[in-house]
Amino acid sequence: MLIIGCDYHPSMQQIAWLDKETGECGERRLEHSTGEAERFYRELQQRGVQVRIGIEATGHTRWFERLLAQLAMELWIGNPAKIAAQRVRKQKTDRQDAQHLLQLLVEERFPRLWVPSPENRDARQLLWHRHRLVQMRTRVKNQLQAIALNEGVRRQHRLWSKQGRAQLESFALGRWTARRRDDLLRLLDQLTPQIAELSQAIEQEAARRPEVRRLMTHPGVGPITALAFVLVLGTPQRFCCGKQVGSYLGLIPCEDSSAGKQRLGHLSKQGNVLLRYLLVEAAQAAVRCDPEWRRRFVRLAMRRQRNIAIAAMARKLAVSLYWLWRKAEAQPVAARFGSQVGQLDLPHGVL
């Protein structure tokens, strides 16, 4: 077997290899734009060489992963933080990084990560695309609100009604201010149906996944949050307990404790940014629609700040969804705090 440590960059890659059968080793720099890297791996495939390649988790590697999958080569993706922690030398170059990856692979100390399937990644793009379009629409609306405020009109969300839209279009503005208003209104008219189409696609994707439908029974959780939770976690068997889920999503505080003194900081915010945002939004919806979640939130908010209480509720929501998914329960028992005896079923929120 040929073991290759690959220091990957968008334009090139530095590799170091070792043939475990012959003991032959070497290193090489491969350019991507000229097709040198692709030719190198295709030649190995034509020679019938069994190859294992190790790289750090990074972006812009989709084409490289597809190429290796097509060539039936084994690709290991490692945790960059754990790889860096095992580096001893203070010098850092591409050659040394490739040799370090090779050493970890040969010594079986390579910190391999779980990698989602291509279908999983493609479904994540649906969520990200809708999220970015919603952000763009929000910016457009904020600019239109600013134009209305400068004309002495403060209608807030009522500005998007028929009467508010007519009033906004009736303003006698300067040449370029009117041009800005008209362009923003056209952008708004284009973004709204696109977002609605993507939202419908998400609902259809959620409807065909039984685990997503199960998570949607939780108060405050709709198809977007449930689908994102399933796609990001992949499978509940990856985690042994709810604490690992909170840590994986970056919903636990940083800690710098020593000599018996505990020092907790802000949230670590390590993990998927979109899912963490959706969990915070869903936690606020659960607080609004469920009395037990509201009671818990008020208790935390009285002891600490409101934003800290919301972050704590988001972590509890993530843990509840994890156990609801893992236990395959039909009803969100894990979402409740305390005894459920004598309580009536309440309608769930759908944020």
C-alpha positions in Angstrom: 0.0 0.0 0.0 1.1 3.5 -0.8 0.6 6.0 2.1 0.5 9.7 1.1 0.5 12.7 3.4 -1.0 15.6 1.4 -0.8 19.2 2.4 -3.7 20.5 0.3 -4.1 24.1 -1.0 -6.6 25.4 -3.6 -3.9 25.8 -6.3 -1.5 23.1 -5.4 -0.6 20.2 -3.0 2.6 19.1 -1.4 2.7 15.3 -0.9 5.0 13.0 0.9 4.6 9.2 0.3 5.8 5.9 1.7 5.5 2.5 0.0 4.9 0.1 2.9 6.0 -2.9 0.8 9.3 -1.7 -0.6 10.1 1.1 1.9 10.5 3.6 -0.9 9.7 7.2 0.1 9.7 10.6 -1.5 8.0 14.0 -1.9 6.6 16.1 -4.7 4.7 19.2 -5.4 1.6 18.9 -7.7 -0.1 21.8 -9.4 -3.9 21.7 -9.9 -4.4 24.2 -12.8 -2.1 22.2 -15.2 -3.8 18.9 -14.4 -0.5 17.5 -12.9 -2.2 16.3 -9.7 -5.0 14.5 -11.6 -2.5 12.8 -13.9 -0.4 11.7 -10.9 -3.3 9.9 -9.2 -4.6 8.4 -12.5 -1.2 6.9 -13.2 -1.2 5.3 -9.7 -4.7 3.9 -10.5 -3.5 2.5 -13.9 -0.6 0.7 -12.1 -3.1 -0.9 -9.7 -1.5 0.6 -6.6 -3.5 0.6 -3.4 -3.4 4.2 -2.1 -4.4 5.8 1.2 -4.3 9.6 1.3 -4.5 11.8 4.4 -5.3 15.5 4.4 -6.5 18.1 6.9 -10.1 19.2 6.9 -10.3 22.3 4.7 -12.4 23.9 2.0 -12.5 23.7 -1.8 -11.7 19.9 -1.9 -14.9 18.7 -3.5 -13.3 18.0 -6.9 -10.4 16.2 -5.2 -12.7 14.0 -3.2 -14.7 13.1 -6.3 -11.5 12.3 -8.2 -10.3 9.9 -5.5 -13.7 8.3 -5.2 -13.7 7.7 -8.9 -10.3 6.2 -8.7 -11.3 4.0 -5.8 -8.6 5.5 -3.5 -9.0 5.8 0.2 -9.1 9.4 1.5 -8.8 10.2 5.2 -9.7 13.7 6.4 -8.2 14.7 9.7 -9.0 17.1 12.5 -6.8 20.2 12.0 -6.7 21.1 15.7 -5.6 17.6 16.7 -3.0 17.4 13.9 -1.5 20.8 14.9 -1.4 19.7 18.6 0.8 16.8 17.6 3.3 19.0 15.8 6.5 19.3 17.8 8.8 21.5 15.6 8.4 25.3 15.6 9.1 25.5 11.9 6.2 25.1 9.6 6.4 24.6 5.8 4.4 22.8 3.2 7.0 20.0 3.1 7.1 19.6 6.8 3.3 19.5 7.0 3.1 16.8 4.4 5.8 14.8 6.2 3.9 15.3 9.5 0.7 13.9 8.0 2.5 11.0 6.5 4.1 10.2 9.9 0.7 10.3 11.6 -0.7 7.9 9.0 2.2 5.5 9.2 2.1 5.4 13.1 -1.7 5.1 13.1 -2.2 8.3 15.0 -4.1 10.2 12.3 -7.2 11.9 13.9 -9.7 10.8 11.3 -13.0 12.7 11.0 -16.5 11.6 10.1 -17.3 12.7 6.5 -20.9 13.2 5.3 -22.1 11.6 2.1 -22.4 13.6 -1.1 -26.2 13.5 -0.8 -25.9 15.0 2.7 -23.7 17.8 1.5 -25.9 18.6 -1.4 -28.9 18.8 0.9 -27.0 21.2 3.2 -26.5 23.5 0.2 -30.3 23.8 0.0 -30.3 25.1 3.6 -27.4 27.4 3.1 -28.8 28.9 -0.1 -32.1 29.7 1.5 -30.3 31.2 4.6 -28.2 33.5 2.4 -31.1 34.6 0.4 -33.0 35.4 3.6 -30.0 37.5 4.8 -30.0 39.4 1.5 -33.7 40.1 1.7 -33.3 41.3 5.3 -30.6 43.8 4.1 -32.8 45.0 1.3 -35.7 45.5 3.8 -33.5 47.4 6.2 -32.4 49.8 3.4 -36.0 50.4 2.4 -36.9 51.0 6.1 -34.1 53.6 6.2 -35.5 55.4 3.2 -39.0 55.5 4.8 -37.6 56.8 8.1 -35.8 59.6 6.3 -39.3 60.6 4.9 -40.8 60.6 8.4 -42.6 57.3 8.1 -42.2 54.6 10.6 -44.4 51.6 9.8 -42.0 48.8 10.9 -43.4 45.5 9.6 -46.5 47.2 8.2 -44.3 48.8 5.5 -44.6 45.5 3.6 -48.4 45.5 3.5 -50.2 46.8 0.4 -50.8 50.2 2.0 -47.2 50.5 3.2 -45.8 49.5 -0.2 -48.0 52.1 -1.9 -46.9 54.8 0.5 -43.2 53.8 0.0 -43.6 54.1 -3.8 -45.4 57.5 -3.5 -42.5 59.3 -1.9 -41.2 62.2 -3.9 -37.5 61.5 -3.8 -34.4 62.8 -5.5 -33.2 61.2 -8.7 -30.7 58.7 -7.3 -32.7 58.1 -4.1 -35.7 57.1 -6.2 -33.4 54.9 -8.3 -32.2 53.2 -5.2 -35.7 52.7 -3.9 -36.9 51.2 -7.2 -33.9 48.9 -7.5 -34.4 47.6 -3.9 -38.1 47.0 -4.5 -37.3 45.0 -7.6 -34.7 43.0 -5.7 -37.3 42.4 -2.9 -39.8 41.1 -5.5 -37.2 38.7 -6.9 -36.0 37.3 -3.6 -39.4 36.6 -2.0 -40.6 34.0 -4.6 -37.2 32.4 -4.6 -37.1 32.0 -0.9 -40.7 30.6 -0.9 -39.6 28.0 -3.6 -36.6 27.0 -1.5 -38.8 26.8 1.7 -41.2 24.4 -0.2 -38.2 22.3 -1.3 -37.1 22.0 2.3 -40.5 21.0 3.5 -40.6 18.3 0.8 -37.1 17.1 1.8 -38.2 17.0 5.5 -41.4 15.1 4.7 -39.6 12.2 3.1 -37.3 11.7 6.1 -39.0 10.0 9.1 -36.3 11.2 11.6 -36.9 14.8 10.6 -40.7 14.4 11.0 -40.1 13.0 14.4 -38.0 16.0 15.5 -40.7 18.3 14.2 -42.9 17.1 17.0 -40.8 19.1 19.4 -42.1 22.5 20.5 -40.6 25.3 18.5 -38.9 23.1 15.9 -40.0 23.3 12.2 -38.7 21.6 9.0 -35.7 23.9 8.6 -34.3 23.3 12.1 -35.1 19.6 12.1 -33.6 19.0 8.7 -30.4 20.9 9.6 -30.1 19.0 12.8 -30.3 15.6 11.0 -27.9 16.6 8.2 -25.2 18.1 10.5 -25.2 15.3 13.1 -25.5 12.6 10.4 -26.4 9.8 12.9 -27.1 9.9 16.7 -24.8 6.9 17.2 -21.8 9.2 16.7 -22.4 10.6 20.2 -22.5 8.9 23.5 -24.4 11.5 25.4 -26.1 14.9 25.1 -23.0 16.7 26.5 -21.0 15.6 23.4 -23.7 17.1 21.2 -23.6 20.4 23.0 -19.8 20.5 22.6 -20.0 19.5 19.0 -22.3 22.4 18.2 -20.3 24.9 20.2 -23.0 25.6 22.7 -20.9 25.1 25.8 -18.6 27.7 27.4 -14.9 27.9 27.0 -13.1 26.8 30.1 -9.7 27.7 31.6 -9.7 26.1 35.0 -6.6 25.4 37.1 -5.7 24.7 40.8 -9.2 23.9 41.8 -10.6 27.2 40.4 -13.1 27.0 37.6 -13.0 29.8 35.0 -15.8 29.7 32.4 -15.9 32.1 29.4 -18.1 32.7 26.4 -19.5 30.0 24.2 -16.9 28.1 22.3 -18.9 28.5 19.0 -17.1 25.5 17.5 -19.2 23.7 15.0 -21.8 24.4 12.4 -22.7 28.1 12.4 -26.1 27.7 10.6 -27.4 25.0 13.0 -26.3 26.9 16.0 -28.2 30.0 14.7 -31.3 27.9 14.0 -31.2 26.3 17.4 -31.2 29.7 19.1 -34.1 30.8 17.0 -36.0 27.6 17.6 -35.3 27.8 21.4 -36.9 31.3 21.4 -40.0 29.9 19.6 -40.2 27.0 22.1 -40.1 29.6 25.0 -43.0 31.5 23.4 -45.2 28.5 22.7 -44.5 26.1 25.5 -45.3 27.0 29.2 -42.7 24.6 30.6 -39.9 25.9 28.4 -41.0 29.5 29.2 -40.9 28.8 32.9 -37.4 27.3 32.6 -36.2 30.3 30.5 -37.6 32.9 33.0 -35.9 31.1 35.8 -32.5 31.3 34.0 -33.1 34.9 32.9 -33.7 36.0 36.5 -30.4 34.4 37.6 -28.3 35.5 34.5 -28.7 37.7 31.5 -31.3 37.1 28.9 -28.8 36.2 26.1 -27.1 33.7 28.4 -30.5 32.1 29.2 -31.3 31.8 25.5 -28.0 30.2 24.8 -28.7 27.7 27.6 -32.1 26.9 26.2 -30.6 26.4 22.8 -28.2 23.8 24.3 -31.0 22.1 26.1 -33.0 22.0 22.9 -30.1 20.3 21.1 -29.8 17.7 23.8 -33.6 17.1 23.7 -33.6 16.7 19.9 -30.7 14.3 20.2 -32.4 12.0 22.7 -35.7 12.3 20.8 -33.9 11.1 17.7 -31.9 8.4 19.4 -34.7 6.9 21.3 -37.0 7.2 18.3 -39.9 8.4 20.4 -43.2 9.4 18.8 -43.7 12.2 21.3 -41.2 14.8 22.6 -41.0 13.5 26.2 -37.3 14.5 26.5 -38.3 18.1 25.6 -40.2 18.5 28.9 -38.8 19.3 32.3 -40.1 17.5 35.3 -43.2 15.3 35.5 -45.8 15.3 32.7 -48.6 13.8 34.9 -51.9 15.7 34.5 -50.6 18.0 31.7 -52.6 18.7 28.6 -51.0 18.4 25.1 -50.3 22.0 23.8 -49.9 23.0 20.2 -46.3 23.1 19.1 -44.5 26.1 17.6 -43.3 25.8 14.0 -40.3 28.1 13.7 
